[in-house]
Amino acid sequence: MNGISAGNRLIAALDTADREALLAQSVMVEFAPGQIFHEPGDPIDQVYFIEHGIVSAVAVLQDGRTVETVMVGCEGVAGGLAAAVPQVAFTRNVAQMAGTARRLDAGRLRQLAQDRPAIRAVLGAYLAALQAELEQSAACNALHRAEQRMAKWLLRCHDRVDGEAFNLTQEYMASMLGSQRTTVNEAAQSLQKSRAITYSRGRITVTDRAALERAACECYRAADVFRLTL
């Protein structure tokens, strides 16, 4: 079992005074699958501390192809780069799975980080961990097989959701992994044969977490912001 705890882990890491100061500036929002928070070029005026669900940062190429660059769940904040300086989005931020988040004006978060060193330190540690993950992912995407990358990606989803099952179509997984749908289908079949997952009608169930970890490449353990920010 993945054992997700309630609430955002960055907010939970703060002491009471800093946590209450941040929460006082935020509002709780719900989001549905497919909801877009930012498109490339949009000013990042709002940031989202995810409590439940998953938001993906997706690079969009001129020919319409997409690939996920960052996955954010309850360990992080979508639009987090704007916590340091005013930013425009480089990627599309889109909800992968429904959930809830604490929405905060980016300018107010920058002021809080300036006034409260503990908030600044927590955000800085998260962004540093995220940078490590991005650097590892560059090597992973270039060198590792589709089955390994898919296993890693499914593990990262599993880390961020409650339960063992989630809805993901092959078309969606292909767009997130930057692969052909046929490649994703072959990888999914291989993972099913190893009994790591079952997959039917767009619903994936993790049936053997240990087997899925064995199928994943080294990058799952090398740089995952979910664990680095615990």
QUIQUIKA-V622422 format. One record per backbone hydrogen bond with DSSP energy under -0.5 kcal/mol. NH is the residue of the N-H (numbers start at 0). CO is the residue of the C=O. If there is no record, write none. Layout:
((NH,CO) (NH,CO))
This chain:
((8,73) (11,7) (12,8) (13,10) (18,14) (19,15) (20,16) (21,17) (22,18) (23,19) (24,20) (24,21) (25,22) (26,102) (28,100) (30,98) (33,94) (34,31) (36,92) (37,92) (40,88) (41,38) (43,86) (44,42) (46,103) (47,77) (48,101) (49,47) (49,75) (50,99) (51,99) (53,96) (54,71) (55,93) (56,69) (57,55) (57,91) (58,66) (60,58) (60,64) (63,60) (66,58) (67,175) (68,56) (69,56) (71,54) (75,72) (77,47) (79,76) (81,78) (82,79) (83,80) (84,80) (88,41) (91,57) (92,37) (92,90) (93,55) (93,91) (94,34) (95,53) (96,53) (98,30) (99,51) (100,28) (101,48) (102,26) (102,100) (103,46) (104,24) (105,44) (108,104) (109,105) (110,106) (111,107) (112,108) (113,109) (114,110) (115,111) (116,114) (118,115) (119,115) (120,116) (121,117) (122,118) (123,119) (124,120) (125,121) (126,122) (127,123) (128,124) (129,125) (130,126) (131,127) (132,128) (133,129) (134,130) (135,131) (136,132) (137,133) (138,134) (139,135) (140,136) (141,137) (142,138) (143,139) (148,144) (149,145) (150,146) (151,147) (152,148) (153,149) (154,150) (155,151) (156,152) (157,153) (158,154) (159,155) (159,156) (160,157) (165,203) (167,165) (167,201) (172,168) (173,169) (174,170) (175,171) (176,172) (177,173) (178,173) (183,179) (184,180) (185,181) (186,182) (187,183) (188,184) (189,185) (190,186) (191,187) (192,188) (193,189) (194,191) (195,190) (196,190) (197,204) (199,202) (202,199) (203,165) (203,201) (204,197) (205,163) (206,195) (206,204) (207,195) (211,207) (212,208) (213,209) (214,210) (215,211) (216,147) (219,216) (220,217) (221,217) (222,218) (226,223) (227,223) (228,224) (229,226))
